[in-house]
Amino acid sequence: MNASSSLWVYLSASPLLWLTATMVAFVIADAIAKKFNRHPVANPVVVAVVLLVVLLKLTGTSYETYFNGAQFVHFLLGPAIVALAIPLYENRHIVARSVLPIMAALLVGSVVASSSAVLLGWAMGAPFNILVALAPKSVTAGIAMGIARELGGEPSLAATFVLATGILGGIMVFPLMRLLRIKDDRAVGFAAGLASHGLGTAVAFQMSPLAGSFAGIALGLNGLMTALIVPVLIRFFG
């Protein structure tokens, strides 16, 4: 075995390798996003995912091995969600004045997000377990996987749909808002958080703290609303 192969065997066994790779991939992706003036297609999360997938493919590394090394990043998702409370508190007076529009948008948005995906899948002949996995596509992966598991769907497939929704939403939501001439940070942020959960929220914070605050509200409330809506909705297709 040559020196480079020996070095790779040593590094690949180190948990810090994949944590470091994740951080380096995001730094590179963020630099690319800056170069393209934060264009939605150059979303740093999407670019970082692509870079990591290519790296795992080239090195023949399984996802389990990668996750064992990079799970500290996964752990930090919890504190990151809690940290959303800071801009929310700073904008609490604006939020308080927007309670009725928030509840109306939440109800309509949650129902449309779940039912449109299920109806489209049903029209294309998707089996029941696929429909269950599709229904919670607009909430965070943890909630979506729990809903799918309890209703007879495939949790890993639900997580895949969540990731795809987040990526597409992060790319499309702001150009779409501009096309519709919707400029209110509250409306844009809430739409981003409701439609594309964490990824949409991350992009909303790039727009403004107010947009990020409303995206965080949508992310949390939509998780609760979807957990209530999906069990009722899916009964019509069982």
C-alpha positions in Angstrom: 0.0 0.0 0.0 1.5 3.4 -1.0 1.8 6.4 1.2 -1.3 8.2 -0.1 -3.5 5.2 0.3 -2.2 4.7 3.9 -2.9 8.3 4.7 -6.5 8.1 3.3 -7.1 4.9 5.4 -6.0 6.8 8.5 -8.0 10.0 7.7 -11.2 8.2 6.7 -11.3 6.5 10.1 -11.1 9.9 11.9 -14.5 11.5 12.8 -13.0 14.9 12.3 -12.5 14.3 8.6 -16.1 14.5 7.6 -16.8 17.4 10.0 -14.0 19.3 8.5 -15.1 18.3 5.0 -18.6 19.6 5.7 -17.3 23.0 7.0 -14.8 23.3 4.0 -17.6 22.5 1.5 -19.8 25.2 3.0 -17.0 27.8 3.0 -16.4 27.1 -0.7 -20.1 27.2 -1.4 -20.5 30.5 0.4 -17.6 32.0 -1.6 -19.3 30.8 -4.8 -22.6 32.4 -3.7 -20.9 35.7 -3.0 -19.2 35.6 -6.4 -22.6 35.3 -8.0 -24.2 38.1 -5.8 -26.2 35.6 -3.8 -28.2 34.4 -6.8 -30.9 32.0 -5.7 -29.5 29.2 -7.9 -26.1 29.6 -6.1 -27.6 28.7 -2.7 -24.6 27.8 -0.5 -26.5 24.9 1.1 -27.3 23.4 -2.3 -23.7 23.9 -3.6 -22.3 22.4 -0.4 -24.5 19.3 -0.7 -23.4 18.8 -4.3 -19.7 19.1 -3.3 -20.1 16.6 -0.5 -22.0 14.1 -2.6 -19.3 14.3 -5.3 -16.6 13.8 -2.6 -18.5 10.8 -1.0 -18.9 9.3 -4.5 -15.3 9.7 -5.5 -14.0 8.2 -2.2 -16.6 5.4 -2.0 -17.7 6.5 1.4 -21.1 5.5 2.7 -23.6 8.0 4.1 -23.4 6.2 7.5 -19.7 6.7 7.7 -20.1 10.4 6.7 -22.8 11.0 9.2 -20.9 9.4 12.1 -18.2 11.9 11.5 -20.4 15.0 10.8 -23.1 14.4 13.3 -22.0 17.3 15.4 -23.4 19.6 12.7 -26.7 17.7 13.0 -26.6 18.3 16.8 -26.2 22.0 16.2 -29.5 22.1 14.4 -31.3 22.1 17.8 -29.5 25.2 19.1 -29.8 26.9 15.7 -33.6 26.5 15.9 -33.7 27.8 19.4 -31.6 30.8 18.3 -34.4 31.8 16.0 -36.1 33.1 19.2 -33.7 36.1 19.3 -34.8 37.9 16.1 -38.3 36.9 16.9 -38.1 38.6 20.3 -36.6 41.7 18.7 -39.5 41.9 16.3 -42.2 40.8 18.8 -44.2 44.0 18.4 -44.5 43.6 14.6 -45.4 40.0 15.1 -48.1 40.8 17.6 -49.7 43.2 15.1 -49.7 40.5 12.4 -51.3 37.6 14.3 -54.5 37.4 12.2 -52.7 37.5 8.8 -50.2 34.9 10.2 -53.0 32.5 11.3 -54.9 32.9 8.0 -51.7 32.4 5.9 -50.7 29.4 8.1 -54.0 27.6 7.6 -54.2 28.2 3.8 -50.5 27.5 3.3 -50.4 24.3 5.3 -53.4 22.8 3.6 -52.2 23.7 0.1 -48.7 22.5 0.8 -49.8 19.1 1.9 -52.9 18.5 -0.3 -51.3 19.7 -3.5 -48.4 17.2 -3.2 -50.7 14.4 -2.3 -53.2 15.1 -5.1 -50.4 15.4 -7.6 -48.9 12.1 -6.5 -52.4 10.4 -6.5 -53.0 11.7 -10.0 -49.8 10.1 -11.2 -50.7 6.8 -9.6 -48.3 6.9 -6.7 -49.0 4.1 -4.0 -50.2 5.0 -0.5 -46.8 4.9 1.2 -45.4 7.4 -1.3 -48.4 9.7 -0.7 -47.8 9.6 3.0 -44.1 10.5 2.5 -45.1 13.4 0.2 -47.7 14.9 2.5 -45.3 16.5 5.1 -42.7 17.7 2.5 -42.8 21.3 3.7 -41.9 20.7 7.3 -38.5 19.9 8.9 -37.1 16.4 8.4 -37.6 15.3 12.0 -41.3 16.1 12.0 -41.8 14.7 8.4 -40.1 11.4 9.3 -42.2 11.1 12.4 -45.5 11.7 10.5 -44.5 9.3 7.8 -43.5 6.6 10.2 -46.8 6.8 12.2 -49.0 6.8 9.1 -47.4 3.9 7.3 -45.0 5.8 5.0 -41.3 5.5 4.5 -39.4 7.9 6.8 -36.2 8.0 4.6 -38.3 8.9 1.6 -40.1 11.6 3.5 -36.7 13.1 4.4 -35.7 13.0 0.7 -38.9 14.9 -0.3 -38.2 17.4 2.5 -34.7 18.1 1.2 -35.9 18.4 -2.4 -38.6 20.8 -1.3 -36.2 22.9 0.7 -33.7 23.2 -2.1 -36.3 24.1 -4.7 -38.1 26.5 -2.4 -34.8 28.2 -1.5 -34.1 28.7 -5.1 -37.6 29.7 -6.3 -39.4 31.5 -3.5 -37.7 34.9 -3.8 -37.7 35.3 -7.6 -41.4 34.3 -7.5 -42.1 36.9 -4.9 -40.4 39.5 -7.0 -42.3 38.4 -10.1 -45.6 38.8 -8.1 -44.3 42.2 -6.8 -44.7 41.2 -3.2 -42.1 43.3 -1.3 -43.3 43.0 2.3 -40.6 41.3 4.3 -43.2 39.7 6.5 -45.1 38.1 3.7 -41.9 37.0 1.8 -40.3 35.5 4.9 -43.4 33.7 6.1 -43.9 32.2 2.6 -40.3 31.0 2.6 -40.5 29.4 6.0 -43.8 27.7 5.4 -43.0 26.3 1.9 -39.4 25.3 2.4 -38.8 25.0 6.2 -35.2 25.5 7.4 -33.6 26.2 4.0 -36.1 28.8 3.2 -35.6 30.3 6.6 -31.9 30.5 6.1 -32.4 32.3 2.8 -34.9 34.7 4.4 -32.4 35.8 6.9 -30.1 36.8 4.0 -32.9 39.1 3.0 -33.5 40.8 6.4 -33.9 39.9 10.1 -37.6 40.7 9.9 -38.1 38.2 7.0 -36.1 35.6 8.9 -38.2 36.1 12.0 -41.4 35.5 10.1 -39.9 32.5 8.3 -39.0 31.1 11.7 -42.5 31.5 12.9 -43.8 29.8 9.8 -41.3 26.9 10.2 -42.5 26.2 13.7 -46.2 26.7 13.3 -46.3 24.7 10.0 -44.8 21.7 11.7 -47.6 21.7 14.2 -50.3 22.4 11.7 -49.1 19.7 9.2 -49.0 17.1 12.0 -52.7 17.8 12.6 -53.7 18.1 8.9 -51.9 15.1 7.3 -53.6 12.3 9.3 -57.0 13.7 8.3 -56.0 14.3 4.7 -54.4 10.9 4.1 -57.6 9.1 5.1 -59.2 10.0 1.8 -56.4 8.1 -0.1 -56.0 5.0 2.1 
